Amino acid sequence: MLVEKLIKEHCLSKEEYIELLDNYTADTMEKLRVEADRLKRQYYGDKVFTRGLIEFTNYCKNNCYYCGIRLDNKNASRYRLTEEEILLSCKTGYDLGFRTFVLQGGEDPYFTDDRMVEIIKEIKSLYPDCALTLSIGERSHDTYKRFKEAGADRYLLRHETANEEHYNKLHPENLSLKSRMECLYDLKSLGFQVGAGFMVGSPYQTNETLAEDLVFLKELDPDMVGIGPFLPSHDTIFADCEKGSVEKTLLLLSIIRIILPKALIPATTALGTADPKGREKGLLAGANVVMPNLSPVTVRKKYSLYDDKICTGEEAAECQGCLTRRVASVGFQLVSERGDVYRD
Ligand code: SF4
């Protein structure tokens, strides 16, 4: 009955989400998956959009407890790409057909607002037909405004958990859920296409905190939602924690597609790491984006948020070929488009 209600109303109460997550069965999952697939095709047909991910710095001033590149991890081998290397990655991607670039990095003080503005302007002037996404963490409203004015189109900032107590168990004291939420609403008010998201199965997560995530997502109404199973990094205090469940990630992907039918939802690398067919399963469960890596192969392994990350040894062209085949194997088509969010 809750499944039917979710399909009809595209939303449930917190208590109803908890009940759904507590009691789901294979049959529930399949019903939700079929509806998620129907909704995705209604807005995006059989298209899967591709984003060229450029992990341009693994320096970070923060200490998120789950993250392999957090400040206090002295074992991390640090790197920064030069502006030339970033632009070369864009060129490689453009020639392969990418029309969205994602600049992702830790919160690296070296990349000041001025430096970022210069890079954004350069990329947008060289590739005006491409969308530029930033994923560089929390900055002030004024900084986000400068990034937008320089030409950035989208911003990814996972909220990680919408439950404050849970947030505080995953992050040190200087980081707060309040500040993260403010950033997300700032980005939205500035006209960015905004992405939120969380890990499935992170330490201390419960069905109650997940239900709060779903309520929050409906309220924020982001254009993009990234979720993937929690995968431990051996260099963190959560090294011995269990991995997040692939099955539950797929269930949540379908639920999120139903809550936000037009959202752009990646089949994440974490899902592909947790299960060799994870990304294909993600596409079948409602995802419609893949994010292959355009960073130089020499630095790929160093952007190590979690252990055993896949696709760290292949050149961009190989990744693109592999993903084209994987996407086609489940009946979808990898397209060379900006892939903006569907608007009526
Ligand atoms: S999750 Fe992001 S902000 Fe936190 S330590 Fe890792 S790179 Fe830095």
Boltz pocket constraint, residues with backbone or C-beta under 6 A from the ligand:
constraints:
  - pocket:
      binder: B
      contacts: [[A, 59], [A, 60], [A, 61], [A, 62], [A, 63], [A, 64], [A, 67], [A, 68], [A, 69], [A, 70], [A, 71], [A, 105], [A, 106], [A, 107], [A, 137]]
      max_distance: 6.0
